[in-house]
Amino acid sequence: MGHDESPTARALLTLELLQSSPGITAERLGERLRVTERAARRYVAILREAGIPVESERGPYGGYRLGRGMRTPLIFTTAEALGLVMALLDGHHDIADATGPVGSAVGKIGRVLPESLAQTVAAVRRTISAVPDQSAVKPDPDITTSLVQACDSRRRSTIAYTTENGNERKMVVDPWAVVVRHARWYLLCWSHTADARRVLRVDRMSAVDIEETTFVRPEIDPVTEVEEHLGEGWAYAVEVVFEAPLAQVDRYLPRVLGRLEPIDETSCRLVGSTNSPGWYAQELARQDVPFHVAEGDEVRRCVADLGQRLIEAAKPR
């Protein structure tokens, strides 16, 4: 910002700094505005005169922050606005559809951005296309919102759920976390109905009833829990031995393949299961370390078939 900026522009920048840096000191505010500390305090006073609640705390760790419940316009930098649009595209959302919830939201953001920035966002929206993930089923936004609220408030819930076999059932759960993995939404929970940990697909839920009963969530990594759970309980059991240390294999091996455990300092073991031995063999082939299938005839045959296909493909014609 140049020193010839108008007082109005500096007041708006003050508001932006209070939004982005709660607890900012008058000294730091002055540095960012390129004015004296006394002048920075005047811009805070201007905001208060305009009815914007700005709270202040005294002391060595004190500073300014906006009051709770304050509704202010969203202020994006160019990088932030484009980053948001790019994230939506990367998530394979159809942001070109102005009637859809995502496209409508992006349109609203565009309408409140400065003209130059809005034009850039509109250009990105017009010229960049994402390939939608046809295998992913979008969950109901209201259902998802209820689940997130139940997780956040630690409140037990009753959900209406359709199983893989098409059977509808009611389940009483402690919702631990909502996890998005490869465009699919999952609820990690403790099922009181099954008396076991469960990972449930949000798109298969038709209703969520949040109860008053609360629970204590265990200290867990939700993403790790979901991925490990997705590697358990399938039709074909498999055990694979890697001729490499666990730390080296664990860096790249998808957790959905199963549980990795050490054998010694130079090797480790993967214990898992799958409904798709062919896919499992392909995932194993992606690993850049020697391995052999110790258990699991179905996966072993698929690994052999894949190896033979690659050998045939490499032969000169």
LUMZA-464974 format. One record per residue (C-alpha): residue number from 1; residue in three letters; x, y, z. Coordinates in pm, whole numbers, plus 50000, padded with zeros to 5 digits. Layout:
BEGIN
  nr rest     x     y     z
 NUM  ALA     X     Y     Z
...
// end
This chain:
BEGIN
  nr rest     x     y     z
   1  MET 50000 50000 50000
   2  GLY 50135 50344 49913
   3  HIS 50140 50636 50155
   4  ASP 49885 50821 49941
   5  GLU 49609 50568 50013
   6  SER 49284 50724 50130
   7  PRO 49163 50699 50492
   8  THR 48872 50485 50370
   9  ALA 49109 50237 50205
  10  ARG 49318 50218 50523
  11  ALA 49006 50165 50736
  12  LEU 48901 49874 50512
  13  LEU 49251 49729 50532
  14  THR 49232 49763 50910
  15  LEU 48912 49558 50904
  16  GLU 49082 49293 50687
  17  LEU 49381 49274 50923
  18  LEU 49152 49233 51224
  19  GLN 48975 48949 51045
  20  SER 49291 48769 50938
  21  SER 49506 48837 51246
  22  PRO 49297 48830 51566
  23  GLY 49495 48978 51854
  24  ILE 49705 49205 51630
  25  THR 49878 49483 51826
  26  ALA 49854 49853 51748
  27  GLU 50225 49852 51668
  28  ARG 50191 49567 51419
  29  LEU 49874 49724 51276
  30  GLY 50064 50047 51215
  31  GLU 50343 49858 51039
  32  ARG 50099 49689 50806
  33  LEU 49914 50015 50736
  34  ARG 50242 50206 50703
  35  VAL 50129 50462 50956
  36  THR 50219 50546 51315
  37  GLU 50085 50343 51606
  38  ARG 49872 50644 51706
  39  ALA 49722 50663 51356
  40  ALA 49649 50288 51365
  41  ARG 49448 50341 51683
  42  ARG 49249 50615 51503
  43  TYR 49151 50367 51228
  44  VAL 49032 50126 51495
  45  ALA 48824 50410 51641
  46  ILE 48677 50480 51294
  47  LEU 48560 50118 51271
  48  ARG 48402 50140 51616
  49  GLU 48224 50461 51517
  50  ALA 48084 50273 51216
  51  GLY 47927 50019 51454
  52  ILE 48187 49745 51410
  53  PRO 48265 49591 51751
  54  VAL 48642 49584 51796
  55  GLU 48758 49439 52127
  56  SER 49094 49523 52282
  57  GLU 49305 49357 52551
  58  ARG 49575 49539 52745
  59  GLY 49909 49398 52849
  60  PRO 50217 49253 52675
  61  TYR 50005 48991 52497
  62  GLY 49709 49217 52428
  63  GLY 49577 49340 52095
  64  TYR 49269 49399 51884
  65  ARG 49012 49150 51759
  66  LEU 48662 49164 51616
  67  GLY 48377 49095 51856
  68  ARG 48205 48757 51842
  69  GLY 47904 48736 51613
  70  MET 48031 49019 51395
  71  ARG 47913 48982 51036
  72  THR 48164 49137 50798
  73  PRO 48219 49098 50424
  74  LEU 48458 48824 50317
  75  ILE 48787 48972 50201
  76  PHE 48994 48746 49973
  77  THR 49337 48794 49824
  78  THR 49378 48686 49461
  79  ALA 49564 48373 49573
  80  GLU 49294 48284 49826
  81  ALA 49005 48328 49582
  82  LEU 49174 48133 49303
  83  GLY 49288 47868 49550
  84  LEU 48926 47817 49658
  85  VAL 48805 47780 49299
  86  MET 49094 47546 49214
  87  ALA 49015 47331 49519
  88  LEU 48655 47299 49405
  89  LEU 48768 47199 49057
  90  ASP 49019 46953 49199
  91  GLY 48734 46799 49397
  92  HIS 48557 46737 49063
  93  HIS 48265 46963 49150
  94  ASP 48065 47104 48861
  95  ILE 48116 47472 48940
  96  ALA 47988 47569 48594
  97  ASP 47634 47465 48694
  98  ALA 47497 47784 48849
  99  THR 47189 47598 48975
 100  GLY 47388 47348 49182
 101  PRO 47492 47425 49542
 102  VAL 47864 47451 49462
 103  GLY 47819 47656 49145
 104  SER 47572 47885 49322
 105  ALA 47815 47939 49613
 106  VAL 48101 48024 49376
 107  GLY 47871 48269 49198
 108  LYS 47789 48446 49525
 109  ILE 48158 48473 49611
 110  GLY 48228 48617 49267
 111  ARG 47961 48883 49307
 112  VAL 48117 49027 49625
 113  LEU 48477 49026 49501
 114  PRO 48641 49338 49357
 115  GLU 48583 49368 48982
 116  SER 48939 49280 48876
 117  LEU 48950 48973 49099
 118  ALA 48597 48866 49004
 119  GLN 48694 48875 48637
 120  THR 48993 48648 48702
 121  VAL 48777 48399 48894
 122  ALA 48517 48406 48615
 123  ALA 48788 48337 48356
 124  VAL 48914 48036 48551
 125  ARG 48557 47912 48582
 126  ARG 48497 47943 48208
 127  THR 48821 47797 48077
 128  ILE 48911 47514 48317
 129  SER 48719 47188 48327
 130  ALA 48740 46897 48571
 131  VAL 48658 46535 48493
 132  PRO 48385 46426 48737
 133  ASP 48436 46115 48944
 134  GLN 48153 45896 48816
 135  SER 48202 45639 49093
 136  ALA 48148 45885 49376
 137  VAL 47796 45946 49503
 138  LYS 47739 46287 49659
 139  PRO 47585 46272 50006
 140  ASP 47287 46484 50103
 141  PRO 47414 46823 50232
 142  ASP 47158 46834 50515
 143  ILE 47251 46482 50629
 144  THR 47620 46571 50615
 145  THR 47565 46891 50812
 146  SER 47378 46701 51084
 147  LEU 47658 46445 51109
 148  VAL 47924 46715 51139
 149  GLN 47722 46887 51411
 150  ALA 47678 46557 51598
 151  CYS 48053 46488 51575
 152  ASP 48139 46838 51693
 153  SER 47896 46833 51987
 154  ARG 47981 46469 52078
 155  ARG 47614 46367 52077
 156  ARG 47483 46018 52013
 157  SER 47268 45982 51702
 158  THR 47021 45746 51538
 159  ILE 47067 45709 51163
 160  ALA 46862 45544 50892
 161  TYR 47110 45345 50685
 162  THR 47087 45132 50369
 163  THR 47334 44843 50374
 164  GLU 47533 44716 50076
 165  ASN 47265 44448 50029
 166  GLY 46993 44713 50004
 167  ASN 46845 44649 50349
 168  GLU 46730 44955 50544
 169  ARG 46798 44964 50916
 170  LYS 46819 45202 51210
 171  MET 47154 45230 51385
 172  VAL 47244 45404 51712
 173  VAL 47597 45542 51690
 174  ASP 47851 45767 51856
 175  PRO 47969 45972 51557
 176  TRP 48345 46023 51591
 177  ALA 48440 46195 51264
 178  VAL 48340 46255 50903
 179  VAL 48619 46164 50661
 180  VAL 48636 46238 50288
 181  ARG 48850 45986 50100
 182  HIS 48881 45980 49719
 183  ALA 48559 46184 49681
 184  ARG 48362 45947 49906
 185  TRP 48226 46062 50244
 186  TYR 48246 45827 50542
 187  LEU 48130 45841 50902
 188  LEU 48370 45685 51152
 189  CYS 48167 45586 51455
 190  TRP 48102 45343 51737
 191  SER 47786 45148 51662
 192  HIS 47586 45059 51973
 193  THR 47365 44848 51749
 194  ALA 47659 44626 51644
 195  ASP 47871 44693 51957
 196  ALA 48169 44761 51730
 197  ARG 48357 45031 51543
 198  ARG 48203 45103 51204
 199  VAL 48282 45306 50893
 200  LEU 47957 45403 50719
 201  ARG 47903 45570 50383
 202  VAL 47725 45901 50425
 203  ASP 47553 45873 50086
 204  ARG 47365 45566 50215
 205  MET 47204 45759 50502
 206  SER 46848 45889 50464
 207  ALA 46799 46046 50809
 208  VAL 46996 46154 51116
 209  ASP 46835 46211 51456
 210  ILE 47072 46378 51703
 211  GLU 47006 46281 52065
 212  GLU 47085 46461 52391
 213  THR 47316 46184 52518
 214  THR 47682 46280 52490
 215  PHE 47992 46063 52460
 216  VAL 48370 46087 52489
 217  ARG 48554 46039 52162
 218  PRO 48873 45832 52183
 219  GLU 49206 45990 52087
 220  ILE 49237 45865 51728
 221  ASP 49355 45966 51384
 222  PRO 49025 45950 51188
 223  VAL 49185 45914 50845
 224  THR 49411 45629 50956
 225  GLU 49120 45456 51130
 226  VAL 48900 45474 50820
 227  GLU 49171 45352 50582
 228  GLU 49268 45060 50805
 229  HIS 48902 44966 50852
 230  LEU 48845 44965 50475
 231  GLY 49121 44705 50444
 232  GLU 48952 44457 50682
 233  GLY 48679 44198 50657
 234  TRP 48672 44130 50282
 235  ALA 48626 43794 50111
 236  TYR 48990 43708 50024
 237  ALA 49251 43716 50300
 238  VAL 49606 43797 50198
 239  GLU 49951 43820 50355
 240  VAL 50242 43982 50173
 241  VAL 50606 44001 50281
 242  PHE 50813 44299 50165
 243  GLU 51191 44275 50155
 244  ALA 51233 44624 50294
 245  PRO 51207 44799 50634
 246  LEU 50859 44892 50753
 247  ALA 50938 45267 50746
 248  GLN 51030 45247 50377
 249  VAL 50717 45055 50274
 250  ASP 50480 45248 50499
 251  ARG 50575 45573 50327
 252  TYR 50391 45479 50005
 253  LEU 50168 45179 50078
 254  PRO 49795 45267 50085
 255  ARG 49654 45185 50428
 256  VAL 49341 45046 50268
 257  LEU 49546 44739 50165
 258  GLY 49567 44628 50527
 259  ARG 49783 44637 50838
 260  LEU 50161 44666 50806
 261  GLU 50377 44513 51078
 262  PRO 50755 44463 51113
 263  ILE 50926 44124 51083
 264  ASP 51282 44242 51143
 265  GLU 51502 44538 51051
 266  THR 51504 44448 50680
 267  SER 51151 44320 50613
 268  CYS 50786 44368 50704
 269  ARG 50450 44197 50659
 270  LEU 50119 44324 50515
 271  VAL 49805 44153 50649
 272  GLY 49480 44244 50477
 273  SER 49187 44130 50268
 274  THR 49008 44226 49948
 275  ASN 48703 44163 49734
 276  SER 48906 44245 49422
 277  PRO 49226 44035 49396
 278  GLY 49311 44186 49055
 279  TRP 49305 44540 49189
 280  TYR 49503 44431 49495
 281  ALA 49772 44279 49272
 282  GLN 49799 44603 49077
 283  GLU 49842 44804 49396
 284  LEU 50118 44568 49513
 285  ALA 50294 44605 49177
 286  ARG 50310 44982 49233
 287  GLN 50546 44933 49527
 288  ASP 50910 44987 49439
 289  VAL 51043 44711 49669
 290  PRO 51067 44330 49631
 291  PHE 50775 44135 49775
 292  HIS 50613 43793 49766
 293  VAL 50260 43677 49846
 294  ALA 50294 43451 50149
 295  GLU 49922 43375 50187
 296  GLY 49621 43423 49960
 297  ASP 49589 43204 49651
 298  GLU 49351 43445 49473
 299  VAL 49588 43741 49500
 300  ARG 49888 43519 49419
 301  ARG 49724 43408 49091
 302  CYS 49644 43767 48999
 303  VAL 50003 43876 49070
 304  ALA 50128 43594 48845
 305  ASP 49879 43686 48569
 306  LEU 49980 44052 48589
 307  GLY 50349 43963 48571
 308  GLN 50293 43741 48267
 309  ARG 50095 44013 48091
 310  LEU 50378 44261 48147
 311  ILE 50634 44012 48017
 312  GLU 50427 43953 47703
 313  ALA 50381 44326 47654
 314  ALA 50758 44381 47665
 315  LYS 50834 44129 47390
 316  PRO 50924 44279 47050
 317  ARG 50668 44230 46771
// end
